[in-house]
Amino acid sequence: MKSSVLASTAAAVLVATFGALAVATPAAAQPAYVAPRAVIVQRLQIERVVMHQDGPLRPGSEVRFRMNGNPGVEGWVEIPGVKLVQLTEVRPGLYEGSYVIQRRDRLDAFARANGILKSGEQHVTARVDVGSDRAGRGWEHRDRDAPQITDISPAQGERVSERGRTRITARVGDQGSGVESVSLRLDGRDVTSAVRVEGSDIRYAEDLQPGRHSAELEVRDRAGNVARQRWFFDVVDQDRGRRGDHDRGDRGDRGWNR
């Protein structure tokens, strides 16, 4: 009886042991399953990009840029026709850089500067803002000067006799925050949509009737300062004047012949 109990117990132990091995062996023999890694495409976004300078823009002065956006990517500021400034990530998502203005640089280009974030084939741009940054550090010298309007043509009171199209031109500029918008009214009509702006040069042309005409040019900078210039000029039909003189001469000759 005692031998029978011992034999049964030993058999149970063996069955349990081999059963456990039978279950564990296939699992251990199978390679571990590795889930595929998800590919995450980062959406680039610029929160804000600002420019700061001490005093007016001029050769030799330094402009500094600060941009907030995605961390761990490349940051740049493009000043059209002047420079592509590389920014350094000083802490996650915060990029900074600077540039010293050269004598050959066009100052109006700084008002059109754009911030760029780039990651691989992706990139995003945003217009550089002239104002205080998010940390509350404002501009030490806020732009309070109005833009400049110079070299107006035709000049005040000038008599012009251009045949076909009268050309109105001017030069505009701003030594602070930069020119933001330009508008032109001619004889009370808004003709801004037909104005050509090339750098600091403003051009407009129209076939004007002989007589007096009024023009008003308005220039606004990025700090909100506005400059306005109003003037008058006269369009003279020289051909009509010459014809009139010729006709009077003919009448005079005929009068003497009587």
Secondary structure, DSSP 8 states (H G I E B T S, - for coil): -HHHHHHHHHHHHHHHHHHHHHHHHHHHHS---------------EEEEEEEESSS--TT-EEEEEEEE-TTSEEEEEETTTEEEEEEEEETTEEEEEEE--TTS-GGGGGG-EEEEEETTEEEEEE-B-S--TTS---SS------EEEEEES-TT-EE--SS-EEEEEEEE-SSS-EEEEEEEETTEE-GGG-EEETTEEEEEE---SEEEEEEEEEEETTS-EEEEEEEEEE--HHHHHHHHHHHHHHHHHHHH-
